[in-house]
């Protein structure tokens, strides 16, 4: 009977040791495995379309409310919650569930308007709980858990998110492009393109 207990104890010890080794190997692979890049969609230039353009101006508060209302409608896994906040930078804040524990995620971005009106959110700082992971790994981790529409591309290798707002599908058939995003001065403007065929012209 005593020998059987020792055998069971040895089996448990070997099992626990194997699990620990697998976890360590998994973490090492996660940290040192090459980070995949992601190609942004081909740029669309709305100037090439016939139609009228209008400029609209916004504020950080209005844009913040609009973006988070949109995020609320996006499908999200049950184990992740996130929102955006705009001050002098764009902040993505949320939590992901890992090993039955909620881990806080915080990523800061600088918005950069592209020549065609798309937006790049370039990372300026990241944290995933108390884990000291490379920044590209944090964005890769978030990318694997956040479902995004086709016009949003997360590129962990470049530590950025490409937002092809020129390719957003709006019910009104209008098209939109960013003109200026200066969060420090709260100077935000967009151009709205109204295609002639939308007006029956």
Helices and strands as residue ranges (DSSP letters): H 2-32, G 46-48, E 51-58, H 60-73, E 80-86, E 90-98, E 101-113, E 119-128, H 135-143, E 152-155, E 160-163, G 165-167, E 175-182, E 187-195, G 196-199
